[in-house]
Amino acid sequence: MELSSRVKGISESVTLRLNTKAMELSESGKQVYNLTAGQLPFRPPQGFIDSIRSEVDFLKSFQYSPVSGFIELRKKIIKHIEETRLIRFDNLDEPFDCVVSNGAKHSISNILGALIDPGDEVVIISPYWISYPEMIKFCRGVPVEVKSSIFDVFTPSLQEIRKAFSEKTKAIIINSPNNPAGIHYSDEWMQRFAELLLEYPHVNIISDEIYFEVCYYDPKPTYFYQKIPELLKRTIIVGGISKAFASTGLRIGYCVGPQNICKGIENLQGQLTSSANSLIQRAMLNYDFSSSSQFLVPVKNHLRDNANIIREKFKEAHLMKCWYQPVSAFYFMLDFSQTPIFEKYAKTRKDKSDHSVQICEDILNELGVVIVPGTDFGMINSARLSLVLHKEAFGEAMDKLVAFLNEGSVKSHST
């Protein structure tokens, strides 16, 4: 049986391959420190759990919801976006709506499916979430990359974004707070980005805000549409419960945007997947979204503590060249090229090859520490570290990692 060209074009995930290897090592009895996870080691808020329990007695909780979600929930989500982002959709002369989906990933794929025609360009900013380019290519669109680096704390140049825009640009995806960098763009950057967007009225904006609530250092995230509300007319905001409710497995995401695009997304979802989980939707109806801020206090403390462990370990090991301050989301990007170990991989000082996968495999094999190569995120010679592991284990993993980066514990490797 022959696969379609669309599926053949989807890249294999290095992340999944390393996770499989990590499980094999763990099963063989080796201590493994998994720094790949994008989910919290916390139970969801008790109020949300209680709300789920209270809904299991109702027949409607086990039946189809409307394709785009229960209307009461969609209204509640729109109100939540207005209250937390300090905006008002009814101030604009255009109706807005919401579509509830099977996770934020599903929402983004729906949006791209509804927007992108073959040959349309979509601007993405590296480091980017690994699925963006694959989703775009699956829709027969063309991902156009704008690079950033540790030297600008992974904040893209607006001039480079301007260069990336063309007549073929259909959309740009903004992910702030950012996976994998663990930062969010500054208020000043958002102001200038909003002004730039005014010059390109044909460019739509997909604002992936799944980590909006997970900010553990002030100032909090702000957005371009807060600066120039008219931009909401071509913006689709994406969110979900995976991070703020510690509920990755419950698969509820949503998008909020102009009614016409939401109707297209609803039609697409209706034909491909139908509605999202009715039980969880009904539980969300009876749960106070604002109470999650209290639930997230220990979560933020945990992430801040682990971020501080990175700083202290890097400082002790004289590795501050590859340190920056993560402030939001769950992650930190490690730049191998700024560490002594990199000399063992680079053939010459001018070697621009990507050695991320080999370095991460060696770290896994020798140390039992699992990190994700930056290759999948559009960043060569780097890796993503998750900050969610329990503090003691995280500290142990960082001790092993900094020793490797500084002393070069690799005995042999091929490049």
Protein Blocks (a to p, Z undefined) as FASTA:
>chain_A
ZZdfklmmpccdfklmmmmmmmmmmmnopacddfkbccdfbdcdfklmmmmmmmmmpmkl
mgccdfkopfklmmmmmmmmmmmnopafklpccdcdddddebjklmmmmmmmmmpcghia
cdddddddfklmmmmmmnopacddddddfkloopacfklmmmmpcfklmbdcddddddfk
opacdfklmmmmmmmmmmmmmbccdddfklmmmccbdcddddfklmmmmlmmmcccdddj
klmnopmknopadddddfklmmmmmmmmmmmnopadfklmmmmmmpcfklmmmmmmmmmm
mmmmmmmmmmmmmmmnopmmmgccdfbdjbdcddfklpfklmmmmmbfklcbdfklmmmm
mmmmmnopacddfklnopahiadddfkbcfklmmmmmmmmmmmmmnopafbdcZZ
